[in-house]
Amino acid sequence: VRRDIASLSPQEWGRVANVLQRMKQDGWFEYYANIHNREFSNIHGNDNFFPWHRRFLRDFEEVGQRYDKGFAVPYWDELRDSHNPASSVVLSSRFIGGNGFGSCVKDGVQGSWTMGFPNNHCLARSFDRGSQMQPWYGPEYIFSVMQRYNDMHNFREHIEYSLHGSVHLGMGGDMSTFWSTNDFAFWLHHANLDRLWDQWQSWGHGNTMDGRDRNGTALSLGSSLPHYGEPISTAMYVGSGRMCFQYAGGGTNKHILRTMSRVTQPLLSTAGEADAGLHALPEALRRKWFPLLESNVPAGSAPMNGTRSIQSVSRVSGKPLPYPGPLTDMWVAMHGFDRAIVSRIMAES
């Protein structure tokens, strides 16, 4: 069971940390950095993105289970921390440590590590605002994406060009390179992205696989995953076959409002505050940006707990939601993204 890293007790996190130390000693971090670097253009900017990273994450997890059968990669609920990422408990010395000193990470589970790929160097982090980070894409936007798109191509583009990129760029250092897997933040981040995909799949998209690979060839469930040579179908279903894991708080409940509460933790605490959120928006806006919410809430009914998790804090505090940082020209070029599509998605957000 993959759990929110912030929910782990010191003893539970200690077991994870022990596995990571042993994997580092045996060269596994270099091994995965090499794969990610080599396959980079095959797995970004095209629709292999989600299934390939699920398979990659499971590969890492299976190796960890050689050292501890109970090992599971935690996820980082980045939506919860999106307003002020640098203040997250995940970036404390208790977990993965914070910003680099002279770019080198000195605390946390990887404190003072020397990484061996692509050459010997300290594990680096360099937040994109000095000691702070620009805000990440919040639950309002991500949940809207999950509701508005029923095909893999659009769902993937809107997640890859928003939350995926903003976390990598915000952390900087190794996380902004081809070998971002050096930083355990990579694995926490992609576990969270996979969790969001799993939730989207549970809304009736379990078999949804479309789009194209880097060469423009149409993808299907039978298409071969880069590096692994296995059909995409083998990485599609959480809890089945080799994908023998699940997310804490997950499941296959398709009730839209109950699922909402699993996207992120509630931001506010009372039903009255929730009423001041999304349900206060004009009906036309709800239908445009949150169509499933609109179609699943009977007229005049009180919103359930999950609604509080994606409402706008600005309704209560009077402050606007922070705007996430844009993808940089370097990041766009590095991935071979279409700048026009990236600009459209950033403007929409």
TADASUL-V140554 format. One record per pair of residues at least 24 apart in sequence whose C-alpha atoms are under 8 Angstrom apart, sorted by the first residue. I is the first residue (numbers start at 1). J is the second residue. Records with the same first field share a line. If there is no record, write none. Layout:
I = J ; J
This chain:
1 = 72 ; 245 ; 246 ; 247 ; 248
2 = 72 ; 73 ; 74 ; 75 ; 245 ; 246 ; 247 ; 248
3 = 73 ; 74 ; 75 ; 247 ; 248
4 = 74 ; 75 ; 76 ; 77 ; 248
5 = 74 ; 75 ; 76 ; 90
6 = 76 ; 89 ; 90
13 = 95
15 = 68 ; 71
16 = 71 ; 72 ; 73
17 = 109
19 = 64 ; 67 ; 68 ; 71
20 = 64
22 = 67
23 = 64
29 = 115 ; 181 ; 182
30 = 115 ; 116 ; 117 ; 118 ; 182
32 = 60 ; 181
33 = 117 ; 178 ; 179 ; 180 ; 181 ; 182
34 = 117 ; 118 ; 179
35 = 227
36 = 178 ; 179 ; 181
37 = 178 ; 179
39 = 226 ; 227
40 = 178 ; 335
41 = 214 ; 335 ; 336
42 = 213 ; 214 ; 226
43 = 214 ; 226
44 = 335
45 = 157 ; 160 ; 214 ; 335 ; 336 ; 337
46 = 153 ; 211 ; 212 ; 213 ; 214
47 = 152 ; 153 ; 156 ; 210 ; 211 ; 212 ; 213 ; 219
48 = 212 ; 213 ; 225
49 = 156
50 = 156 ; 194 ; 197
51 = 225 ; 232 ; 235 ; 236
52 = 225 ; 226 ; 232 ; 235
53 = 190 ; 194
54 = 191 ; 194 ; 235
55 = 235 ; 243
57 = 187 ; 190 ; 191
58 = 243
73 = 187 ; 188 ; 191
74 = 188 ; 191
75 = 187 ; 188 ; 189 ; 190 ; 191 ; 192 ; 195
76 = 188 ; 189 ; 191 ; 192
77 = 192 ; 264
78 = 136 ; 189 ; 192
79 = 136 ; 137 ; 138 ; 139 ; 263 ; 264
80 = 138 ; 139 ; 264 ; 265 ; 267
82 = 135 ; 136 ; 137 ; 138
83 = 135 ; 136 ; 138 ; 321 ; 322
84 = 133 ; 134 ; 135 ; 136
85 = 132 ; 133 ; 134 ; 135 ; 136
86 = 131 ; 132 ; 133
96 = 184 ; 185
98 = 125
99 = 125 ; 126 ; 127 ; 131 ; 171
100 = 124 ; 125 ; 126
103 = 173
110 = 183 ; 184
115 = 182
117 = 179 ; 182
118 = 179
123 = 173 ; 174 ; 182 ; 183
124 = 172 ; 173 ; 174
125 = 171 ; 172 ; 173 ; 174 ; 175
126 = 171 ; 172 ; 173
127 = 169 ; 170 ; 171 ; 172 ; 173
128 = 169 ; 170 ; 171 ; 172
129 = 170
133 = 170 ; 171
134 = 170 ; 324 ; 325
135 = 322 ; 323 ; 324 ; 325
136 = 163 ; 166 ; 167 ; 170 ; 323 ; 324 ; 325
137 = 162 ; 163 ; 166 ; 323 ; 324
139 = 263 ; 264 ; 309 ; 310
140 = 310 ; 311 ; 312
141 = 349
143 = 260 ; 263 ; 290 ; 310
144 = 289 ; 290
145 = 289
146 = 200
147 = 289 ; 290 ; 291 ; 292
148 = 289 ; 290 ; 291 ; 292
150 = 205
151 = 208 ; 209 ; 210
152 = 208 ; 209 ; 210 ; 211
153 = 210 ; 211 ; 212
158 = 345
161 = 327 ; 342 ; 345 ; 346
162 = 327 ; 345 ; 346
164 = 189 ; 193
165 = 327
166 = 324 ; 325 ; 326 ; 327
169 = 327
176 = 331
195 = 247
196 = 263
198 = 238
199 = 250 ; 252 ; 259 ; 263
202 = 251 ; 252 ; 253 ; 254
203 = 254 ; 256
204 = 254
206 = 236 ; 237
207 = 236
256 = 292 ; 293 ; 296
257 = 293 ; 296 ; 304 ; 305 ; 306 ; 307
258 = 304 ; 305 ; 306
259 = 306
260 = 306 ; 307 ; 309 ; 310
261 = 305 ; 306 ; 307 ; 308 ; 309
262 = 306
263 = 309
264 = 309 ; 310
265 = 309
266 = 305 ; 306 ; 307 ; 308 ; 309 ; 310
267 = 308 ; 309 ; 310 ; 311 ; 313
268 = 308 ; 309 ; 313
269 = 308
270 = 308
271 = 302 ; 303 ; 304 ; 305 ; 308
273 = 308 ; 316
274 = 303 ; 307 ; 308 ; 311
275 = 302 ; 303
276 = 315 ; 316
277 = 308 ; 311 ; 312 ; 313 ; 315
278 = 307 ; 310 ; 311 ; 312
